[in-house]
């Protein structure tokens, strides 16, 4: 990246001196400039930055005002053909590129006020931002934002390059900036679409738990509901799941139902141990943790679902526990009736078994109403049992009223008046 930037700087200066700047800006022979630039490149890494010199001396080497004053002198000499001044400008910008954001904003503002042709000023600001981008892409974007808003075509290449640099280290931040400034791009602009696709690809290939958490936490609830599911499908590890759950939980802090709906439909099919650890260690509210645990149970219905359901019952403690248990049983019953029934038979009598049995019986009523009645009779809570029996009878009587009455009489059960 550094070699590319140096080459770009050299090329920009040469093109500017030959084609754009209307008088002899940086008027030097190309061969001589290449020799000098090569020598400058070899010593650039040894040249302390503004921040490094500040740390050594305990104070800023020079203020933005002093730096721009020196630059104005260098530009005047460069315009008269002084090649040393040209390289001194690059050296000054290289040092400045690692300065603080406040220093750089002041420096760029003062640069913008220098008396020189507009094209030359733009070229110099462009070079500065390119250099800042390689060290501090987020700062470069903060320098670009107001300029890009005013003249998007002029600064498009700088925006693209800076976003690509930022996406290398923090794709979530790149996505957030692009989302916040999408309206600044011209309507139907293909550059914006290309940048968006490139950042999205980078984000999905470099999804660290921290990036995922940061990404999800920056979304509005509406955005999270719309996009969290597609992100969930790309998760490859338990650590990523942990970051995804945390960020989603932060965004939907008070929307337990929406959170549950997303995680239940989008939890990736990873090994149970990884998912279990992710849910147990993620920073979540009790309700979000219960919904996440239910999602883990439902990622794969099969021989291990009973083990997962037992884990859910052992760890789920929140106000939405009963609701999530019913969701588990209903979906399990639809996918594997026999497996769900076998698990129910082994449950200890009590509240959990009553809730699970209610969900199971309600799910099979339309297909096997007699079996639903038999299951309802195993509920230990008399009031809960009667409510379920009444509901089963009413549904059964819709399509077979005499059969329903006969079975209830056979079982010595009362049924509601029709």
N, C-alpha and C positions, 0 to 999 in steps of 0.2 A: 504494500500500500504506500509506503514512504517513497519508494523509487518512482511509483506512478505519479505521486503528487509532485515530486521534484521535476519530473519530465513535463507534467502539465503546466507547472509554473513557468518553466523555461519556454515552453511552446506558447503559453499565453502572452508572455512578455515579448517574444519575438514577433508573433502575429500582431500584437498591439503596436509595436514600433514600426512595422512595415505597412500594415493595412489600416488600422483603426485610428491611432493617434495621429493627428494631422501635422504634427511637426516632430522633430527627431527625438521622440521619447525613447529613452534607453538606447540611443543610437550607437550600437557597437556591432562589430562583425560577428556573425554567427559562430565562426570557429573560435574566436577569442572568448566569446561568452560561454561556449561549451567547456573550454579549458578552465575558466574561472569557476563555473558552476560545479565542475568535477572536484576542484580543490575545496570549494565551499562545502560540498556534500560530505567530503571525507572528515571535515572538522565540525560538521553541524551537531553531531551527537555529543561532542565534548563541550559545546557552547552552552553555558548554563541558561536556563529559562528565567523569566521574570520571577516566578515563584521560588526557584532554587536560589537565586541571588538574594531574594528577600529573606529567605530562611537563614542564609549565612550571615547577612548583615544586620538582621533584626528589623529592617525597614525596607520599603520599596526602593528599588534602584532608581526609578524615576516614575513620575506621575504620568497618567495618560496625556496630560497637557504637554509635559516635557517631551514625551516620546513622539507625539504628533509634530511638535515644533522641529525636532530633529529630522523627522521624515520629510517635512516641507522643504528643508534645506537639501536633503538627499535628492528629492524629486527635481528640484531646480537644477542641481548639478547633473543628474541623469539626463534631463532634457537637453542639456548642453553637450551630451556625449560622454559623460564620465562613467565608464563601465564599473569602476569601484563603487560608485554611488548606487548603481543598480543592485549589486550584490549586497551592499549594506542594507538596502531596503528589505531584501529577502531575509537577511540575518535578523533585522529588527522584528519582522513579522513572525519569524520562527520563535524568537524568545517570547513574544507577546502571546503566541497561540496557546500557551499553557498557563496564562494568567487567570485570575479569578473572573467570574462572570461580570461582576460590577465593573472591574477595571476594563474589560474588553468592550462592554457597552459604551463606556465613556470614551474609550479610544476610538471605536468605530463612529460614534457620533461626531467627534472632532475631526476624524478623517473625512467624513461626509461634507464638512464645512470648508475643506481646503479649496483654495482657488486653483482649479485646473479644469481641463475639458471633462465633460460628463463621462465620456467613454473611458478616459483614463482613470477617473475616480471609481467607476464601476469595476474596472479590471482589478484595481488594487484592493477594493473591498472583497471582490470575489476570491482573490488569492488569499487574503487574510482568513476568510470564512472556510476555505478549503483546508487551510493549515489547522485551524481550530477544530474542524470536523474530525481530523485524524486522531486528535487527543481527547476532545470534549464534544462529541456530536450533539449532546443536548444543549450545550451552550451555543454551538453553531446554529442550531435551529432557533434558539431564542433571538439570535442576531438576524436570522433570515426572515422570521415571521412577519414583521411589519413591512419589510422590503418586498417580500413575495406577495403580500396582499395588494400592494400598490402596483407591482409590475410582474405578474406571474410568469410571463414568457421569458423575461430577462433572467429570472432567478431559478427557472425550472431545473436546469442541470445541477445547480448547487443543491437544491432541495433533494433531488433524486440521490445524488452521491452521499449527502449527509444522512439521509434516512437509511441508505444501505449500510453506512458505517455504524449507525446506531443499532440497526437490526442485528448486527454481528454480536453485540454485547447485551442488548436489551430489546429484543423484538417486541415485547409488550409496550415499552415506551414509544417505539416507532409507530406501532399501530394506534396508540392513543393520540399521538401528535397528528397523524394523518386523519384520524377521525374528527379531531377538533378543527382541522383546517381544510376539510374536504370541500367546503363551500368556497374556498379561495381559488380552487382550480376552475378553469373555464369549463362551462357545461360541455359534456361529451368529450372531455379531454382524454386522449388515449394514454398520455404519460401518467396521469393519475391512476388509471386502471392498471397499467403495467407495474407501477410502484406498489400499488395495493396487493397485487398478486404475489410479487416478489417478497414483500414483507410477510404476508400470510404464510407463504411456503417456509420462510425462515423461522417464523414463530412456531410452526407445527413441527419442524425438525429439531428445534432447540428448546422444547418446553421443559424448563426446569421447574421444580415445585414452586420456587420463589416467583418465577415469571408467570406461572399460572395463577398463583394467588394474587399477584399484582394486577394481572389482566382482568380477572373476574371482579376484583374489588373496584376497578375503575368504571365498570359498566353501570348503567342505570338498571333498575329492576326490570324494565321492559326489554332492554337490550340483553340482559342476562337470561331472561326466559327464552328469548329468540335464538341466542347463540350458544348457550351453555351445553345444550345437547350435542351439537356438532363437535364441540371441543371434547366432550366426554368420550366420544367414539374414537378419538385419536390417542388416548392415554395408554402408555406402555408399561407403566410401573406403579407400584403402590405409593411411591413417593410423589409421583405426579398426581395420583388420585387425592392424596392428602392436600396438596396445594390447591387443586381444583375445588375440593369441598370447602376448604377454608375461605377462599376468595368468594365462592358462591354464597356461603353462609354470611359473609360480611355484607354483601349486596342485598341479600334477601333476609335480613336479620329478623324482620317481623312477619315475613310471608312464609310461614311454615308449610302451608299446603302447596304453594308453588315450588318451594324447595324440594319437597317430597316427590312431587310429580316429575321434576327434572331428573333427580338422581335415580329414581326407580326405573325410568325409561332409558337412561343414558349411562348407567354404571357399566364400565367395560368388563368384559369376561376375562379376568385375570385370576391367578391362583388364589384360593380362599385365604391362605395365610397372609398374602400381601394385602388383600382388601381388608381383612380383619384388622391388621396392624394399622393400616391407613385410617380406618374409622376410629379405632381406639386412641390414636395419638394425635389426630387432627384437633385443632382448637375450634370446637363447635359448641353451640348451645345444646342442652339436653334434648330438645325436640329435634334439632337437626341431626344429632348423633343417632337418635332412634330411627329417623327416616333413612339415614345412610345405612344403618345396619339392616333394615328391611330390604333396601336395594341390593345389598350384598347377598342376602338369602336368595333373592329372585334372579340373580344373574344367570343361574343355570339350574334348571329343575332336573333332578336325577337322583342317583343313589346317595349323594351326600347332602341332599336338601334337609334331611332330618337333622343331621349334625349342625348345619347352619342355623336351622330354626331353634335348636336347643341353645346355641350360642346367643341368638337374639333374645330369648327369654331370660337368659342369665345376666345380660348386660343392659337391656333396654329399661330405662327408668325415666319416664317423662309423661307429660299430660297426653301425648299422642300415641302412647304405647298400645292401647287397645285398638285404636284405628289402624295402626300399622300392622298389628297382628292379624286383624281381619283381612287386610289387603294381601298379606302373605298367603293366608289360607285360601282365599278366593282364587288367586292366580295359580296356586299350587294345585288346587282341585281341578281347575280347567285343564291344566297340562298333564296331571298325573293323579287321577282319582284314587287309585289304589295306594300310592305312596302317601298321600295326605291322610287317607283313612287309617293306614297302619301307624302313622305317627300319632294321630289323635288317640288311638286305643291305648298307647303306651303312656300318655300324659297322666300325671297325678290329678285326681279330682280337685276342683277348685276354680278360682276365677279365670285363670288362663285357659283352662280346658273348656269352660263354659263359653267364653268368648270365641274361641277357635271353633268349637262345635256349632255354635250359632251361625258363623260364617259358612262353614262347610254344609250344613243342612240347608241353609237358604240357597246355596249355589246349586244343589242337586234337586231342589223341589220340583221343578218343571219336568225333569227327566225321570226321576225316581222318587215320587212323592211318598210312597210307603216307607222307603229307606230313610227319607228325611224325617218322617215321624219317629222312626225307631231311634235315630240319632238324637232327636230333640228330647226324647225321654231319658237320655243319659245325663242331661244337664242337672247339676245339683241345686241350683237356685230355683225355687218353685215359681216365683214371679217371672223370671226370665224364661223358664221352660214354657209356661203357659202362653206368654206373649208370642213365642216362636211357633208353638202349636197352632194358635189362632191364625197366624200369618200363613202357615203351610196349608191349613184347611181352606182358607179363603182362595188361595191361588189354585189349589187342587180342584175346588168346587167350580171354578170357572169352566173347565173343560170336562170334568167327570164328577158331577155333584153326588150321584148315588154311590159311586165307588168310594169317594171321600167319606161319606157318612157311614157306610158299612165298615170301613177300616177303623174309624174312630170308635164305633160301637164295639167292634171286636177287641180293641185294645182298652176298652172301658175308659175312654177319654171323653171329656165334654167338648163340644164344639160351639162356636159362636152362632147366634141366630142369623139366618140369612134374610 
